[in-house]
Amino acid sequence: EVQLVESGGGLVQPGGSLRLSCAASGFTFGTSDMSWVRQAPGKGPEWVSDINSGGGITYYADSVKGRFTISRDNAKNPLYLQMNSLHPADTAVYYCVTEGWVYWGKGTLVTVSS
């Protein structure tokens, strides 16, 4: 059974930082491209970032480019999202998603507010 468990969300002030983690199991993590997707209250899912299976190729939405960094540790199976210079517009539930958006975690809520 594929399991994706996100953690690291919380309340942070504008300009602050958070690091999200995703513990993955039940599939061959090291051969799967992975993504972070977020969903703000009342809005549809928004793609945030992709990382290829080896970790050497990354992509970012324009809205987070230069502020967020996706990474992975294929030896231990976590996926990460380092988020810096957070804005209120980054408030959303953040999901760890497998290649092709087939499997999703339950998400972790990030709230950026003063």
N, C-alpha and C positions, 0 to 999 in steps of 0.2 A: 504494500500500500504506500503510495506516495504521500509524504508528509512534508509540509513546509510551515515552519513556525517562526514568525517574525517577532522581534523584540527590539527594545531601545527607544520606542516612542515616548512622548510625554509633552509637558508644557515647557516652552522655552520663549524667552523674550526675543523680539526682533533683533537681528544681528548675531544671535547666538548660534550654537552648533549642536548637532546630535549625530550619533552614529547608530544606524540601524543594522541589525543582524538578522540573518535568516538561516535557521538550521534545517538542512535538507536530508531526507532519507527516503528509502524505498525505490530509488532509481539510481542509475549511474550518473551521479552528479558531475563527475569529471569529464563527461562527454556531452554535456547538455549546455547549450547557450542558455543564459538566464536574463531575466529582466526585473526591473522595479516598475511598478505601475501605481498610480495614486488616484484616489477619488475624493474630491472635495465635497462637502455637504451640498446636496441638491444638484450635483453635476455628474456627468458620466465619467468613466475611467479615462485617465490621461497617462500615456506612456511617459516614463521619466528617463530610463536608461537601460541599455543592453550591454552585456559582456559576453564575449565568445567563450567557448568551452575551456580554452587554454588560458584565458585571462588577459591576453595581450592586445585584444581589440575591444574598444569601448565606444559607445555612442551615447549622446545626451540630447534631450530636448533643449531647444533654444532657451527655454525659460529657466533651466537649471545649469546650463553650461558655464563652467568657470567657478561654480559654487559647490556642486556635488561631485563626488568621486565614487564610482562603483568599483568593487574589487571582490576577489574570491580567494579562498584557500582550498584547493582541491584535495589537499591531504586530510583536512579536517571537516570538509563539507560545508562551511558557512559561506554565505554571500553577504557582502556588506554594502552599505551606502553611507558614506560620510557626507554630511550636509552642513555646510558653513554659510554664513551670512544669510540666515533664514529670514524670510519675509512673511508677513501675515498671509500672503497669497499661497504660501507653501502648506498651509493648514489643510490636512487631508488624512485619510487612512491610506497607509502605504502597504502595498502588497508585493510579496516575492512571487514571481511567476516563472514557470518553466517555458522552455522553447515552444513557440507557437501559441503561447498563452493557454496551454492545455490544462495545467494544474495551477491552482492559486492557494496561497496561505489564507489565514483568517484576517490578516492585516494587523498593523499597529498604528495607533492614532498619534499623529503629530499635530500639536496646536501651537501656533506662533502668535503670541499675544503679550501685550504689556499689562 
